[in-house]
Amino acid sequence: MTLDLPFVLTAVFFLALLVIASWGMRRTQNTSDFFLGGRTLGPWVLAISYGTSYFSAVVFIGFAGQYGWLCGFGGLWVGLFNALVGGALAWLVLGRMTRKMTQRLGAMTMPEFFSKRYNSDGMKIITAIVIFVFLLPYSASVFSGLGYLFEHIFHLTLRTAITIITIVTGLYVVFGGYKAAARIDFIQGIIMFFGALLMVWFVLAKFGAPQEAIEKAVDAWQARVTSGADSPMEAVKPIPAYILWSVVFMTSFATWGLPQMVHKYYAIKDESQIVRGAVITTIFALVIGCGAYFCGGLTHLLPNEQLTAAISSATGKIDTNALVPIMLIYALPGPLLALILLLVLSASMSTLSSLALVSSSAVSIDLYKGYAVTGKSETHYLWVMRFLCAVFVVLSWLIAIFNPAWIVPLMSLAWGSVAGAFLAPYLYGLFWRGTTKAGAYAGMFTGLILSNGIFFYRYFAMSPQEARSFSPVSASIAMVVPLVVVPLVSVMTKKVDSEVVDKAFGDQPK
């Protein structure tokens, strides 16, 4: 295989992104256009934008490689629950109520929602800081995952690969905003959908008839689990079932509290389109998520020569982040490899654009515009938001080049901290009039303390490998406990002013 075709297609892809970003820049007049696309987007664009924000190089490179190697095809449970819980159920439960309540309250961001729902300026400040700080490691994990793929296909250094991706992503997000990003997401989503189907087909074909290849992969995984060998290519130390199911829980329910995912409901054009959005998202997620974890399970069929290339020089063990890139290079013909490169690139850049937009809005709209500098023109705030998008991308780059191997733990820390802090106050705030400000605060701080406390305790108390495996557990605990804390504190503390609650719930009875 030559590198010409992947290089040319990637260059064309990058150029197309910048052209669309230029188009978006000319049609973006204010912060609402930049962040929400003017609330005029239909179900196809929003649903696929949701899906492309959900799945990134973290899934294709980090999670699919790690849990495919450790759990075989058990990783498919993650993809299935992501589609049904993180996709369909999230849309059906949260979509309509989120759009109604945010419009009644005049909230454009999650910090604004919390501030107006609970009548608390302090909550707005805390929420904005949490978003900007803790979405950084998630963004860094996406850059790292893409870097691994570029490193193996283009033979670049990991740092060079991450830097190139950072520059292109930064340019198209900073100038295009959500109007451009949502349309780019739609194009990227089409590439992802058909690319994932072709990826599974050709990888299976490389290893024989479908049923035969699956049986061989299962046998190879089971043999490695029971071998007791010292060789990293011949032995797999299985992870406990509770760790796998913590991954299922974390990746499926975190979307219910992550601002970059909830943000999609704000921009829905018509509530009647929510069911269609749920169906589209579910089908998309089934193909992308299950396709990624299925290919992860097939890594056990790689010949020893390829597995040797995946052994880390630092640890002497299999670097699971390298498995999927190596398998794709081994199994796919040049033209299809170029398409799959665009698939993972598309997934990741759409995720990065969502993270940058949400994080920059937390500071520019919720802090800068809301408190620090008021009364300026919309053009002024728009350029501040663009500047903060750039700052977020640069900081993510710095984290990514510092420790690129920690793809899964970085995502787990980010999702555990943000979803742990926001999921319970957001969910109860939407559906329960009795949720109090003190209850929401208690839920936020409980999630943050548990996520970071358990993560860093395990980091210093365990070996690096054990800490990496345990990270989804700490994130899941941080998401579950606040669901109990918020109602317990709410029933014992002062209620939110009835006028505020009535405005949030509209005509619903008290």
C-alpha positions in Angstrom: 0.0 0.0 0.0 1.2 3.5 -0.8 0.5 6.5 1.3 -0.6 8.6 -1.6 -4.3 7.9 -1.5 -4.8 8.4 2.3 -2.7 11.5 2.1 -4.6 13.0 -0.8 -8.1 12.2 0.7 -7.1 13.6 4.1 -5.8 16.8 2.5 -9.1 17.1 0.5 -11.1 16.5 3.6 -9.2 19.1 5.6 -9.7 21.6 2.7 -13.4 20.9 2.6 -13.7 21.5 6.3 -12.0 24.9 6.0 -14.3 25.9 3.0 -17.4 25.0 5.0 -16.0 26.9 8.0 -15.6 30.0 5.8 -19.2 29.6 4.7 -20.3 29.3 8.3 -18.3 32.4 9.3 -20.2 34.5 6.8 -23.5 33.4 8.1 -22.8 33.7 11.8 -23.8 37.1 13.2 -24.1 36.5 16.9 -23.4 34.1 19.7 -26.7 32.3 19.2 -25.8 31.6 15.6 -22.4 30.5 16.6 -23.5 28.2 19.5 -27.0 27.0 18.5 -27.3 27.5 14.8 -30.3 29.8 15.5 -32.4 26.8 16.8 -33.3 26.0 13.2 -31.8 22.6 12.7 -33.9 19.5 11.6 -33.8 15.9 13.0 -31.4 14.5 10.4 -28.7 17.1 11.0 -29.1 17.1 14.8 -29.4 13.3 15.2 -26.3 12.7 13.1 -24.5 15.6 14.8 -25.4 13.9 18.2 -24.0 10.6 16.9 -20.8 12.0 15.6 -20.3 13.9 18.9 -20.9 10.7 20.8 -18.3 8.5 18.9 -14.8 9.5 18.3 -11.2 8.2 18.2 -11.6 7.4 21.9 -14.1 4.7 21.0 -12.5 3.4 17.8 -8.9 3.5 19.1 -9.0 3.5 22.9 -12.2 1.6 24.0 -12.5 -0.8 21.0 -8.8 -1.8 21.3 -8.7 -2.1 25.1 -12.0 -3.9 25.7 -11.8 -5.9 22.5 -8.4 -7.3 23.6 -9.5 -7.8 27.3 -13.1 -8.9 26.8 -13.3 -10.3 23.2 -16.7 -9.7 21.8 -18.0 -8.8 25.3 -17.3 -5.3 24.3 -20.3 -5.4 22.0 -22.5 -4.9 25.1 -21.0 -1.4 25.3 -22.0 -0.6 21.8 -25.5 -2.0 22.2 -26.3 -0.1 25.4 -24.7 3.1 23.9 -27.3 3.0 21.1 -30.3 2.1 23.2 -29.7 4.1 26.4 -27.2 6.8 25.3 -29.1 7.3 22.0 -32.8 6.3 21.8 -33.7 6.6 25.5 -31.8 9.9 26.0 -33.6 11.5 23.1 -37.1 10.3 24.1 -36.7 11.2 27.8 -34.8 14.4 27.7 -35.3 16.0 24.2 -38.8 17.5 24.5 -38.5 18.6 28.1 -35.1 20.1 27.6 -36.2 22.2 24.6 -39.4 23.4 26.4 -37.7 24.4 29.6 -34.7 26.1 28.1 -36.9 28.2 25.9 -39.2 29.1 28.8 -36.1 30.1 30.9 -34.3 31.7 28.0 -31.3 29.5 28.6 -28.8 29.0 25.8 -26.2 27.0 27.8 -26.2 24.4 30.6 -24.8 27.0 33.1 -27.6 29.3 32.2 -30.1 26.5 32.7 -28.9 25.7 36.2 -28.7 29.4 37.1 -32.3 30.1 36.0 -33.8 26.8 37.1 -32.4 27.1 40.6 -32.3 30.9 40.8 -28.5 30.8 41.6 -25.8 33.0 40.0 -23.2 31.0 41.9 -24.3 27.8 40.3 -23.8 29.4 36.9 -20.2 30.3 37.7 -19.3 26.8 39.2 -20.9 25.0 36.2 -19.0 27.1 33.7 -15.7 26.4 35.4 -16.4 22.7 35.6 -17.3 22.5 31.9 -14.2 24.3 30.8 -11.7 22.5 33.1 -13.0 18.9 32.9 -13.8 18.8 29.2 -10.2 19.5 28.5 -9.0 15.9 29.3 -11.7 14.5 27.2 -10.7 16.6 24.3 -7.1 15.6 24.9 -8.0 11.9 24.8 -9.7 12.5 21.4 -6.5 14.2 20.0 -4.4 11.3 21.4 -6.6 8.7 19.7 -6.4 10.4 16.4 -2.6 10.8 16.9 -2.2 7.0 17.2 -4.0 6.4 13.9 -2.0 9.1 12.0 1.2 7.8 13.5 0.7 4.3 12.1 -0.7 5.3 8.7 1.5 8.2 7.8 4.5 7.2 10.0 4.5 10.6 11.7 5.6 11.1 15.3 2.7 11.1 17.7 3.3 14.7 18.6 3.4 15.8 15.0 0.2 14.0 14.2 -1.6 15.5 17.2 -0.4 19.0 16.2 -1.6 18.8 12.6 -5.1 17.6 13.8 -5.2 20.4 16.4 -4.5 23.1 13.9 -7.2 22.0 11.4 -9.8 21.4 14.1 -9.1 24.8 15.7 -9.5 26.7 12.4 -12.8 25.2 11.4 -14.3 25.4 14.9 -13.1 28.9 15.6 -14.4 30.4 12.4 -17.3 28.2 11.5 -19.2 27.8 14.7 -22.2 25.5 15.1 -23.8 26.4 11.8 -20.8 25.1 10.0 -20.0 22.3 12.5 -23.5 20.8 12.4 -23.4 20.6 8.6 -19.9 19.2 8.7 -21.1 16.7 11.2 -23.8 15.6 8.8 -21.3 15.0 6.0 -18.9 13.3 8.4 -21.8 11.1 9.7 -22.5 9.8 6.3 -18.8 8.9 5.9 -18.8 7.2 9.3 -22.0 5.2 8.7 -21.0 3.6 5.4 -17.3 3.5 6.4 -18.1 1.4 9.5 -20.2 -1.0 7.5 -17.3 -1.5 5.0 -14.8 -1.7 7.8 -16.6 -4.7 9.4 -17.1 -6.4 6.0 -13.5 -6.2 4.9 -11.9 -7.0 8.2 -14.1 -10.1 8.5 -13.2 -11.0 4.9 -9.5 -10.8 5.7 -9.9 -13.5 8.3 -12.2 -15.9 6.4 -15.9 -16.6 6.3 -17.8 -14.5 8.9 -18.9 -17.4 11.2 -15.4 -19.0 10.9 -13.6 -15.7 11.7 -15.9 -15.0 14.7 -15.4 -18.5 16.1 -11.6 -18.2 15.7 -11.6 -14.9 17.4 -13.5 -16.3 20.4 -11.2 -19.3 20.6 -8.1 -17.1 20.4 -9.4 -14.8 23.2 -10.3 -17.7 25.4 -6.9 -19.4 24.9 -5.1 -16.2 25.9 -7.3 -15.8 29.0 -6.5 -19.3 30.2 -2.9 -19.7 28.9 -1.0 -18.4 31.9 1.9 -17.5 29.5 4.3 -14.7 30.2 4.3 -13.4 26.6 2.1 -10.3 26.1 1.0 -11.8 22.8 -0.1 -15.1 24.3 -1.7 -14.0 27.5 -4.6 -11.8 28.5 -5.5 -10.9 32.1 -9.3 -10.8 32.1 -10.9 -7.8 33.8 -13.7 -8.4 36.3 -17.2 -8.2 35.0 -18.0 -5.2 37.1 -15.4 -3.1 35.2 -16.9 -4.0 31.9 -20.4 -3.1 33.1 -19.1 0.1 34.6 -17.9 1.0 31.1 -21.4 0.1 29.8 -23.0 2.4 32.4 -20.5 5.3 32.1 -20.6 5.5 28.3 -24.4 5.0 28.0 -25.7 7.3 30.8 -23.0 10.0 30.8 -24.6 11.4 27.6 -27.6 12.3 29.8 -25.5 14.9 31.6 -22.8 16.0 29.3 -23.3 19.6 28.0 -22.0 18.9 24.5 -24.7 16.2 24.1 -27.6 18.0 25.9 -26.7 21.0 23.8 -28.2 19.2 20.7 -31.7 19.3 22.3 -31.5 23.1 22.7 -31.2 23.5 18.9 -34.2 21.3 17.9 -36.4 23.1 15.4 -39.6 21.3 16.1 -40.6 19.1 19.1 -42.4 16.7 16.7 -39.1 15.8 15.2 -37.7 14.2 18.4 -39.0 10.7 17.7 -37.4 10.8 14.3 -34.2 12.1 15.8 -34.2 9.2 18.3 -34.6 6.6 15.6 -31.9 8.1 13.4 -29.5 8.3 16.4 -30.2 4.7 17.4 -29.5 3.2 14.0 -26.4 5.4 13.6 -25.1 4.4 17.0 -25.7 0.7 16.5 -23.7 0.7 13.3 -20.8 2.8 14.6 -20.6 1.6 18.2 -21.1 -2.1 17.6 -18.9 -2.0 14.5 -16.0 -0.5 16.5 -16.3 -3.0 19.3 -16.7 -5.9 16.9 -13.5 -5.0 15.1 -11.9 -4.7 18.5 -12.8 -8.3 19.3 -11.2 -9.4 16.0 -7.8 -8.1 17.0 -7.1 -11.5 18.5 -6.8 -12.8 15.0 -3.8 -10.6 14.2 -0.6 -12.5 13.3 2.3 -12.4 15.8 4.2 -10.0 13.5 1.5 -7.4 13.9 1.0 -8.0 17.6 4.7 -7.5 18.1 4.4 -4.1 16.6 1.8 -3.3 19.2 4.1 -4.0 22.2 5.0 -0.9 24.1 8.7 -0.3 24.4 8.0 1.4 27.8 6.0 -1.4 29.5 6.8 -4.5 27.4 3.1 -5.2 27.2 0.5 -4.8 24.4 -0.4 -1.2 23.9 -4.2 -1.6 23.3 -4.4 1.9 21.7 -2.2 0.6 18.8 -4.2 -2.6 18.1 -7.0 -1.2 16.0 -4.8 1.0 13.8 -2.4 -1.9 13.2 -5.4 -4.2 12.4 -6.8 -1.7 9.9 -3.5 -1.3 8.1 -3.2 -5.1 8.0 -6.7 -6.0 6.9 -7.9 -3.2 4.6 -6.9 -2.4 1.0 -5.4 1.1 0.5 -8.6 2.9 -0.8 -10.7 1.5 2.1 -8.0 2.3 4.6 -8.2 5.9 3.4 -11.9 5.9 3.9 -11.6 4.5 7.4 -9.1 7.1 8.2 -11.7 9.7 7.2 -14.3 7.8 9.3 -12.2 8.1 12.5 -11.1 11.6 11.6 -14.7 12.6 11.1 -15.9 11.1 14.3 -13.2 12.8 16.3 -13.3 16.2 14.8 -17.0 16.5 15.2 -16.6 15.5 18.9 -13.8 18.1 19.2 -16.0 20.8 17.7 -18.8 20.1 20.2 -16.4 20.2 23.1 -14.8 23.4 22.0 -18.1 25.1 21.4 -19.6 24.1 24.7 -16.5 24.9 26.7 -15.9 28.3 25.2 -19.5 29.2 25.6 -19.2 28.4 29.3 -16.7 31.1 29.7 -17.7 33.6 27.1 -21.5 33.6 27.5 -21.9 32.5 31.1 -18.9 34.3 32.7 -17.5 37.0 30.5 -20.8 38.2 29.0 -22.8 37.5 32.1 -20.6 39.1 34.7 -17.2 40.5 33.7 -18.0 42.7 30.6 -21.6 43.6 30.0 -23.2 45.9 27.4 -20.8 45.2 24.5 -21.9 44.4 21.0 -22.8 40.9 19.8 -19.8 41.1 17.5 -17.5 41.6 20.5 -18.9 38.6 22.3 -18.8 36.5 19.2 -15.0 37.1 18.8 -14.4 36.5 22.5 -16.1 33.1 22.0 -14.0 32.3 19.0 -10.8 33.3 21.0 -11.8 31.0 23.8 -12.5 28.1 21.3 -8.9 28.5 20.2 -7.6 28.6 23.9 -9.5 25.4 24.6 -8.1 23.6 21.6 -4.5 24.7 22.5 -4.9 23.5 26.1 -6.2 20.2 24.9 -3.2 19.8 22.6 -0.9 20.4 25.6 -2.5 17.7 27.6 -2.6 15.3 24.7 1.1 15.5 24.0 2.0 15.2 27.7 0.5 11.8 28.2 -1.0 10.4 25.0 -1.3 6.8 26.2 -4.0 7.5 28.8 -6.9 7.7 26.3 -9.5 5.8 28.2 -8.6 7.2 31.7 -8.7 10.8 30.5 -12.1 10.3 29.0 -13.3 8.5 32.1 -12.1 11.3 34.4 -13.8 13.9 32.1 -17.1 12.1 31.8 -17.1 11.1 35.5 -16.5 14.7 36.6 -18.9 16.5 34.3 -21.7 13.9 34.1 -21.2 13.2 37.8 -21.7 16.8 38.6 -24.5 17.6 36.2 -26.6 14.4 35.6 -28.6 14.4 38.8 -29.3 18.2 39.1 -30.2 18.3 35.4 -32.5 15.3 35.4 -34.3 16.2 38.6 -34.5 19.8 37.6 -36.3 18.8 34.4 -38.9 16.6 36.0 -39.3 17.3 39.7 -40.6 20.6 40.9 -39.3 19.9 44.4 -35.6 19.9 43.5 -33.9 22.6 45.6 -30.8 24.7 45.1 -29.1 23.0 48.0 -30.0 19.6 46.6 -28.5 20.6 43.2 -25.4 21.9 44.8 -25.0 18.8 46.9 -25.3 16.6 43.8 -22.7 18.6 41.9 -20.1 18.6 44.6 -20.7 14.9 45.4 -20.1 13.9 41.8 -17.0 16.0 41.5 -15.5 14.8 44.8 -16.2 11.2 44.1 -14.9 11.2 40.5 -11.7 13.0 41.2 -11.1 11.5 44.7 -11.5 7.9 43.6 -9.6 8.4 40.3 -6.5 10.0 41.9 -6.5 7.7 44.9 -6.5 4.7 42.6 -3.8 6.4 40.4 -1.4 6.7 43.3 -2.4 3.4 45.1 -2.4 1.1 42.1 -0.1 0.3 39.2 -0.7 2.4 36.1 -2.4 -0.5 34.3 -4.8 -1.2 37.2 -5.6 2.5 37.5 -6.4 2.7 33.8 -8.8 -0.3 34.1 -10.5 1.0 37.2 -11.2 4.5 35.8 -14.7 3.8 34.4 -15.7 2.5 37.9 -14.9 5.8 39.6 -16.8 7.6 36.9 -19.9 5.4 37.3 -19.9 5.8 41.1 -19.7 9.6 40.7 -22.7 9.5 38.4 -24.9 7.1 40.6 -24.4 8.5 44.1 -25.7 12.1 43.3 -29.0 10.5 42.0 -29.6 9.6 45.7 -28.0 12.7 47.2 -30.1 15.3 45.3 -33.6 14.2 46.4 -32.4 13.5 50.0 -31.1 17.0 50.4 -34.0 18.5 48.5 -36.7 17.2 50.8 -34.8 18.7 53.8 -34.0 22.2 52.4 -35.6 25.4 51.3 -37.7 25.2 48.1 -36.9 27.3 45.0 -39.1 30.4 44.7 -42.5 29.3 43.2 -42.4 31.9 40.5 -39.1 30.5 39.2 -40.4 27.0 39.3 -43.7 28.0 37.6 -41.8 29.7 34.8 -39.6 26.6 34.3 -42.5 24.2 34.2 -45.0 26.4 32.3 -48.6 25.4 32.8 -47.9 22.2 34.7 -49.7 22.1 38.0 -47.9 22.6 41.2 
